[in-house]
Amino acid sequence: MSETTYSALTRAHPVPAILHVPARLTVAEKIALAFFAYISFAACAFQVAGRDIAIIMTLNTLTFLTLMALNRNRHRAPWLVTAAYLFPSLLILVAYRESGLLLAPHPNLQLDYAFIEWDRILLQNHFVQAVLQAGAPWLEHYLEFAYLLCYPLVPLGVAAVYFAAPRNPAGILAPRKCQGAMDDFWATVLLATLFCYAVYPFFPLTPPRVLFGDVLGPHVEPLLRHWNFWLLDHYSVQACIFPSGHVAAAIAVALAVRKHAPRFGAMFLFLASSVAAATVYGRYHYAADAIAGALVGIAAYKLSAHMRR
């Protein structure tokens, strides 16, 4: 088909805008698409049930089409820009649910029995016990609040980067610089979080609060702990992630915010550290999960900078 004939055909029968492949995908979008392509392949390789494969393929198709549509049209209206900035938060939730469909718990609980030994050494240490007793009961309440923060921490990071984005002397946002900061933020956060979800099926763990009663959690039962339990009972996949996705995301958010919104950086680093401590003390994760998650968050921050360059 000649170029003239092709041009005439596309003018007569234009391709819908949503199907146009954008000229340039952001690094964050490439990371997201690579993850969902991996999940689609893994669903077949892991011999997942046909119904679950259909769910994964449907969600991934909708994700792809929405990403392409936002990439192409984000600058046509302010609300589309906002939607593009917040859409990766939804991708994290979809990725979590899809990775959970691939999980097959290990009957021997080998990793659980290995990791709990480290927790016993840490949490039954005399110094740690003295600190916990000195801070009781307020320390328990704060740590439960910190764990609850792991859910809104990512959108709060988006808001911090947005409001700290460069503006001209008239106070108007510089679109290109804001877009660059947002892509850098999401590249870091998605790389950290989606890596944890990608390896999730290979490290099946049971939450320590469920499996090991000899390493106690908080001595009090604050209201916030009941809220955390309710959320986990209704919306989690009832398993433990190694490395911890919560810790990896919190650390990645804190480092990205510190880079693009330095005045908020110290606060986010403190909150991320609190989330990491809360996951272990509340028995939501093993200490090994939290440490590995923190290392993943730091590595994602370093690697995303190289990827953008």
Steps between C-alpha positions, in 0.01 A plus 500: 500500500645837400540781749246712308239223509564439873459871581174514305366196683588634845332832417187319387501248788696654787632260764346567844729715715521238774669257258773738390835391638646811665823640365666473839416305812628620834737279698225437758259388228760264354556346843125450549450345156800269549356377831154427361653323199698287746187419702316397183781260412536373857127424525541245221835368622371449857197308371253736664130412479330602178266742679794679662686519167192662345489756784871578460478538122191721523654727765827524307322591177303774677819621667683519168220689326461746788875565517515566127197729513641704788843517338355638177234733643628613839571855383154559355335584833618571857299209643678261262835623630385430856370158395835416339686599817277285722434203270817308607353480852223287352757294310667406828170361634434305179856363501463386861179310432635340183823383665290348778326279244836338421578416862510136613581473876789269584375213721826465695522869603878485463552874456268581789696284744828651379382861529332463840834416660629845404184660639543322833857630528384855417171534688601304810818702542518668844574845354208483255269380777609790723429754225157351432408498869619859545286617209189300586217545427552800273773334294263215412232749393747697288638193324152378413427847360826485304402167346163645403690783326658262251180522292473881450879558501533458122230756400634734769839471330338590167348810660834603655684472167222683316487796737879525507529493119668805338284798411565815301512847664124530454447186707389287203615139496773409250337199324815335364692519827199378698454209260870414533480503881186286497653247262809480721282452810288227344798324341652464847179394674378260231842339459517431874141386547458296183829319557367377835178386333692333216698274736206455739398153368853362553510577875173377653472614863235500770461820708690446829205621708305201367766231524713577807338584832819484704624830355231734623380813327383815681392450861193718446227475240454857375218597268743556214620140526144380450476723193822353361372148561168584333677634188727197480212257552289657226748625239831312531591170337551350849872446458828673574719664233876459492642759448235711671315705240382744768854575616642512147230747390537716812879526463474566125241773557710663771816507286314633195329770707831599659643548150216707352344655813789534749294689759279192539784249470587464870136448595450227236823324601382497861161361398662236280720389789192485721320281245796261493508476880122458519498209256738305725369598844137452399591152362374593156837405348819328602804717561657341192208627289543855627878507454477355149221747415711795615792380285268463200371856551854640510608296197192614305584863575854455370401292197212723389738796475720304258197383303377856451844611383 
